[in-house]
């Protein structure tokens, strides 16, 4: 660890210590999944013991060999948990102490049991429809998310108004909000319609604040959507700048996909991030590769190394935890570097422990990172 990085971590620790008794309200939506965390069996020793396929490439090789033939893959469920970008992002913010309202696919008539612990800690929840389902195949070098999203077709702008009320009521709901998060555009077929509804119907009832609240967007792997759809979504995110400071969060794969959609030719992280940021015209672009994180904010570029974990306990949700840490830091007025560091530290804690940290555990984690103990 360099002296510069050590100094930056100490600065984050001090800032977090000063702000640990914060009072922030946030509103997040709109997806919701039941996640089954799964290991793929490599070899089974007996009924209770097996070794798992540890690398995605190894599974890919077996799938290719099965072409023209057939193959059987045994899947072992390790954990069933709440899932979806919005709920995992929200759960991390709640653990930090945010007063959070969730709107999304967490049940129809009531809250589905898998989301009940989150709902009990949240300030308010608004169920829109039944959750989707994800088989999350975990490997040491990443994960494969196999999603079933048909139920999410029910999330429309009309459904929003049925549950939340007319646009003036929605504007009032947003009045005390420091951050609004709109998660998982890719898997919500009508998300662009919902964003347009906010822009056209709710924005006229919102005052022009001198200190704009934040709006965080996660496209969530848009590769399967058309170029036209993605361009429309990016345009809508830009329009949120009228009432919010818009933040777009991407992983490295998504960054290069968005760059290609915007006809940007770049093969390195920094130039791609800066070029995408310049074209979008938003407050902030945050990108989280596996071993580091970068952001472009108010025209400047920042980079922070993370506490890389070679053998994670859980990777599904790591990006959402980065986003939660980054957004919390931004909401608290932290510097871009401190925001990046809280993002990578929140993610680093999560992949090691399989759960999100609270403030106390994060302060200890930062101390251990400084001491070389993570």
C-alpha positions in Angstrom: 0.0 0.0 0.0 1.3 3.4 -1.0 1.6 6.4 1.4 -1.0 8.2 -0.7 -3.5 5.3 -0.4 -2.9 5.0 3.4 -3.5 8.7 3.8 -6.7 8.5 1.8 -8.0 5.6 3.9 -7.2 7.5 7.1 -9.1 10.5 5.7 -12.2 8.3 4.9 -12.0 6.8 8.4 -12.0 10.3 10.0 -14.8 11.6 7.7 -17.0 8.5 8.5 -16.3 8.9 12.2 -17.4 12.5 12.1 -20.6 11.7 10.2 -21.6 8.4 11.8 -24.7 9.8 13.4 -26.2 11.1 10.2 -29.9 11.5 9.3 -30.6 10.9 5.7 -33.8 9.8 3.8 -33.6 8.0 0.5 -36.1 6.4 -1.9 -35.1 3.4 -4.0 -36.8 1.0 -6.5 -37.8 -0.8 -8.5 -36.8 -4.4 -9.1 -36.9 -7.3 -6.7 -35.7 -10.9 -7.0 -35.5 -14.1 -5.0 -31.8 -15.0 -5.4 -30.6 -18.6 -5.1 -26.9 -18.6 -4.7 -25.6 -21.7 -6.4 -22.4 -23.8 -6.8 -21.9 -26.0 -9.8 -20.6 -29.4 -8.9 -17.2 -30.5 -10.4 -16.8 -33.8 -8.6 -18.9 -35.3 -5.9 -17.1 -37.4 -3.2 -20.3 -38.5 -1.5 -23.8 -37.3 -0.7 -22.6 -34.5 1.6 -19.3 -33.5 0.0 -18.3 -32.2 -3.5 -15.8 -29.9 -5.1 -17.3 -27.1 -7.2 -16.4 -25.7 -10.6 -14.4 -22.6 -9.5 -13.9 -20.7 -12.8 -16.4 -19.6 -15.3 -14.0 -20.6 -18.1 -14.1 -24.2 -16.8 -17.8 -24.3 -17.0 -17.7 -22.7 -20.4 -15.4 -25.5 -21.7 -17.7 -28.2 -20.5 -20.7 -26.5 -22.1 -18.8 -26.2 -25.5 -17.9 -29.9 -25.3 -21.6 -30.8 -24.9 -22.5 -29.2 -28.2 -24.1 -31.8 -30.4 -24.3 -34.2 -27.5 -25.7 -33.5 -24.1 -24.5 -32.8 -20.5 -25.7 -32.8 -17.0 -24.8 -30.1 -14.5 -25.6 -30.5 -10.8 -26.5 -27.3 -9.1 -26.3 -27.0 -5.3 -28.2 -24.1 -3.7 -26.0 -22.5 -1.0 -28.3 -19.7 0.1 -31.7 -18.2 -0.7 -31.8 -14.5 -0.2 -33.3 -11.2 -1.2 -32.0 -10.2 -4.6 -32.2 -7.5 -7.3 -30.1 -4.4 -7.7 -32.6 -2.2 -5.8 -33.1 -4.4 -2.7 -29.4 -5.3 -2.3 -28.5 -1.6 -2.7 -31.2 -0.6 -0.3 -30.3 -3.3 2.3 -26.7 -2.0 2.3 -27.9 1.6 2.9 -30.3 0.5 5.6 -27.4 -1.3 7.4 -25.5 2.0 7.4 -28.5 3.8 9.0 -30.3 5.4 6.1 -34.0 6.1 6.5 -35.1 4.3 3.4 -38.3 3.9 1.4 -38.5 1.0 -1.1 -40.8 0.9 -4.1 -40.6 -2.3 -6.1 -41.2 -6.0 -6.9 -41.3 -7.3 -3.4 -44.8 -8.7 -3.3 -48.3 -8.2 -4.6 -50.9 -8.3 -1.8 -48.1 -7.9 0.8 -44.4 -8.2 1.3 -42.9 -11.6 0.2 -41.2 -13.3 3.2 -37.7 -13.1 1.7 -38.0 -9.2 1.8 -39.6 -9.1 5.2 -36.4 -8.4 7.2 -35.6 -5.5 4.9 -39.1 -4.2 5.1 -39.1 -4.3 8.9 -35.9 -2.0 8.9 -37.1 0.3 6.2 -39.1 3.5 6.9 -41.7 2.5 4.3 -42.2 -0.1 1.5 -44.5 0.0 -1.5 -44.9 -3.4 -3.1 -45.7 -3.2 -6.8 -45.8 -6.9 -7.9 -44.4 -10.3 -7.2 -40.6 -10.6 -7.4 -38.6 -12.2 -10.2 -36.2 -15.1 -9.6 -32.5 -15.4 -10.2 -30.2 -18.5 -10.2 -26.9 -16.9 -9.3 -24.1 -19.3 -10.3 -21.1 -18.3 -8.2 -17.4 -18.8 -9.2 -14.1 -17.4 -7.9 -13.8 -15.2 -11.0 -17.3 -13.9 -11.3 -20.9 -15.0 -11.5 -23.6 -16.0 -14.0 -27.0 -14.5 -13.3 -29.9 -16.6 -14.8 -32.9 -14.4 -14.4 -36.7 -15.0 -14.8 -38.3 -11.6 -15.1 -41.8 -12.1 -16.6 -43.4 -10.9 -13.4 -41.6 -7.5 -13.7 -43.7 -6.7 -16.8 -46.3 -5.5 -14.2 -44.2 -2.6 -13.2 -45.5 0.3 -15.3 -46.0 4.1 -14.8 -49.7 3.4 -14.4 -48.9 0.9 -11.6 -46.7 3.5 -9.9 -49.6 6.0 -9.8 -52.0 3.3 -8.5 -49.6 2.6 -5.6 -48.1 5.9 -4.9 -50.8 8.3 -5.9 -51.0 11.2 -8.3 -47.9 13.1 -9.4 -48.2 15.9 -6.8 -48.2 13.2 -4.1 -45.1 11.7 -5.6 -43.4 15.1 -5.7 -44.2 15.5 -2.0 -42.8 12.1 -1.3 -39.5 13.1 -3.0 -39.4 16.4 -1.0 -37.3 15.1 1.9 -35.3 12.7 -0.1 -31.5 13.1 -0.4 -31.2 10.4 -3.0 -33.6 8.6 -5.4 -32.3 5.3 -6.8 -33.8 3.8 -10.0 -32.3 0.3 -10.3 -32.1 -2.4 -13.0 -33.3 -0.6 -16.2 -32.4 -3.7 -18.3 -34.8 -6.1 -16.6 -37.7 -3.6 -16.1 -39.3 -3.5 -19.6 -41.2 -0.3 -18.8 -38.5 1.5 -16.9 -38.0 4.2 -19.6 -41.7 4.9 -19.5 -41.5 5.3 -15.7 -38.6 7.7 -16.0 -40.4 9.7 -18.6 -43.5 9.8 -16.3 -41.4 11.3 -13.5 -39.8 13.9 -15.9 -43.1 14.9 -17.6 -45.6 14.6 -14.7 -43.8 14.8 -11.4 -41.0 17.3 -12.1 -43.5 20.2 -12.7 -44.6 19.8 -9.0 -41.0 19.8 -7.7 -39.3 23.1 -6.6 -35.9 24.1 -8.1 -33.6 23.3 -5.2 -30.3 25.2 -4.8 -28.7 22.0 -3.5 -30.2 19.3 -5.8 -30.8 15.8 -4.4 -29.0 12.9 -6.0 -30.5 10.5 -8.5 -28.7 7.2 -8.9 -29.2 4.9 -12.0 -28.0 1.4 -12.6 -28.6 0.0 -16.0 -27.7 -3.5 -14.9 -26.0 -5.2 -17.9 -27.8 -3.7 -20.9 -26.1 -5.9 -23.5 -29.4 -7.6 -24.5 -31.2 -4.3 -25.1 -31.2 -2.6 -28.5 -28.9 0.4 -29.2 -32.0 2.5 -29.7 -33.4 1.5 -26.3 -30.1 2.2 -24.5 -29.7 5.6 -26.2 -33.2 6.6 -25.1 -32.4 5.5 -21.5 -29.2 7.6 -21.5 -31.1 10.6 -22.8 -33.7 10.3 -20.1 -31.0 10.0 -17.4 -29.6 13.2 -18.7 -33.0 14.9 -18.4 -33.0 14.1 -14.7 -30.3 16.8 -14.3 -33.2 19.3 -14.3 -34.1 18.4 -10.7 -31.4 16.1 -9.6 -27.6 15.5 -9.7 -27.6 12.4 -11.8 -25.2 9.6 -11.1 -24.8 6.6 -13.4 -23.1 3.5 -12.0 -21.5 0.9 -14.3 -19.2 -2.1 -14.0 -16.3 -2.3 -16.4 -18.1 -4.5 -19.0 -21.1 -2.1 -19.0 -18.7 0.9 -19.5 -17.3 -0.5 -22.7 -20.8 -1.5 -23.9 -22.1 2.1 -23.3 -19.0 3.5 -25.0 -19.8 1.4 -28.1 -23.4 2.5 -28.1 -22.2 6.1 -28.0 -19.7 5.4 -30.9 -16.7 5.9 -28.6 -13.6 4.0 -29.6 -11.5 3.3 -26.5 -9.8 0.3 -25.0 -8.7 1.6 -21.6 -10.7 2.4 -18.5 -9.8 6.1 -18.1 -10.3 7.3 -21.6 -13.6 5.3 -21.9 -14.9 6.7 -18.6 -14.0 10.2 -19.5 -15.4 10.0 -23.0 -18.7 8.5 -21.8 -19.0 11.1 -19.0 -18.4 13.9 -21.4 -21.2 12.7 -23.8 -23.8 12.1 -21.1 -23.5 15.5 -19.5 -24.5 14.3 -16.1 -23.1 15.1 -12.6 -21.2 11.9 -12.1 -20.2 8.6 -13.7 -18.9 5.9 -11.3 -17.3 2.7 -12.6 -16.4 -0.3 -10.5 -14.1 -2.9 -12.0 -13.1 -5.9 -9.8 -9.9 -4.5 -8.3 -10.4 -0.7 -8.4 -13.0 2.0 -8.9 -13.1 5.3 -10.8 -15.4 8.2 -11.2 -15.7 11.3 -13.3 -17.3 14.1 -11.3 -17.6 17.8 -12.0 -15.3 17.4 -15.0 -12.5 15.6 -13.1 -11.3 11.9 -13.1 -10.6 10.0 -9.8 -9.3 6.5 -9.2 -9.0 4.3 -6.1 -7.6 0.8 -5.6 -9.8 -1.6 -3.7 -9.2 -4.2 -1.0 -9.2 -7.1 -3.6 -10.4 -10.5 -2.4 -9.1 -13.5 -4.3 -11.5 -16.0 -2.7 -14.8 -14.2 -2.0 -17.5 -15.7 0.1 -20.2 -14.1 -2.0 -20.0 -11.9 -5.1 -23.6 -11.5 -6.1 -24.4 -8.0 -4.9 -20.8 -6.8 -4.7 -21.5 -4.0 -7.3 -24.7 -3.0 -5.5 -22.7 -2.6 -2.2 -20.1 -0.5 -4.0 -22.9 1.7 -5.3 -24.4 2.0 -1.8 -21.1 3.0 -0.2 -20.4 5.5 -3.0 -23.8 7.0 -3.0 -23.9 7.3 0.8 -20.6 9.1 0.8 -21.9 11.5 -1.9 -25.1 12.1 0.1 -22.9 13.0 3.1 -20.9 15.5 1.0 -17.7 13.4 1.0 -14.9 14.1 -1.5 -14.8 12.0 -4.8 -11.9 10.0 -3.4 -13.6 9.3 -0.1 -16.7 8.3 -2.0 -14.8 5.8 -4.1 -13.0 4.4 -1.1 -16.3 3.9 0.9 -17.6 2.2 -2.2 -14.8 -0.3 -2.6 -14.6 -0.8 1.2 -18.3 -1.6 1.4 -18.0 -4.1 -1.5 -14.8 -5.5 0.0 -16.5 -6.1 3.3 -19.5 -7.7 1.6 -17.6 -10.2 -0.5 -15.6 -11.3 2.6 -18.5 -11.7 5.0 -21.5 -12.3 2.8 -23.4 -9.3 4.3 -23.3 -5.6 4.3 -21.5 -3.6 7.0 -22.8 -1.1 9.4 -20.8 2.0 10.3 -19.1 0.4 13.3 -17.9 -2.6 11.3 -16.8 -0.4 8.4 -14.6 1.7 10.7 -13.0 -1.6 12.0 -12.6 -2.8 8.4 -10.8 0.4 7.4 -8.4 0.1 10.4 -7.7 -3.5 9.4 -7.1 -2.5 5.8 -4.6 0.1 6.9 -2.9 -2.6 9.1 -2.7 -5.0 6.1 -5.2 -7.3 7.7 -7.7 -7.6 4.8 
